[in-house]
């Protein structure tokens, strides 16, 4: 995990929506999600920042098989936490997330 100048590591937290969505995914996709979460903790700014109604969140895109998945998170810089908000396929993903936020 990446450390700042004070030596504190980034930690992961998950919103209830993220946990529900992840539980419904196939085991191989769940493993890929876990791998992406670790990559986020190593480099929290690796996700693409969003604009408009989703300002303040970042998105990491990854594929499993031929399917594209999106992992949305926001950073709590003061608490050094990456808060996982949602994971799923692209179809209607941003619309549903905007309604959730």
HUBELPE-V884438 format. One record per residue. N is the residue number from 1. NEAR is the number of other ideal C-beta (glycine too) atoms within 10 Angstrom. Layout:
# HUBELPE-V884438
N_NEAR + N_NEAR
This chain:
# HUBELPE-V884438
1_12 + 2_11 + 3_10 + 4_10 + 5_5 + 6_6 + 7_6 + 8_11 + 9_11 + 10_20 + 11_13 + 12_15 + 13_14 + 14_18 + 15_16 + 16_7 + 17_17 + 18_21 + 19_11 + 20_12 + 21_18 + 22_19 + 23_8 + 24_10 + 25_17 + 26_11 + 27_7 + 28_10 + 29_19 + 30_15 + 31_12 + 32_19 + 33_21 + 34_12 + 35_11 + 36_20 + 37_20 + 38_11 + 39_15 + 40_21 + 41_18 + 42_12 + 43_11 + 44_18 + 45_10 + 46_12 + 47_22 + 48_11 + 49_12 + 50_17 + 51_7 + 52_7 + 53_13 + 54_17 + 55_9 + 56_11 + 57_21 + 58_20 + 59_18 + 60_18 + 61_12 + 62_16 + 63_9 + 64_15 + 65_9 + 66_5 + 67_11 + 68_13 + 69_19 + 70_18 + 71_24 + 72_25 + 73_25 + 74_18 + 75_19 + 76_12 + 77_9 + 78_6 + 79_12 + 80_17 + 81_17 + 82_20 + 83_17 + 84_23 + 85_21 + 86_23 + 87_28 + 88_20 + 89_12 + 90_11 + 91_9 + 92_10 + 93_17 + 94_18 + 95_10 + 96_13 + 97_20 + 98_13 + 99_9 + 100_11 + 101_14
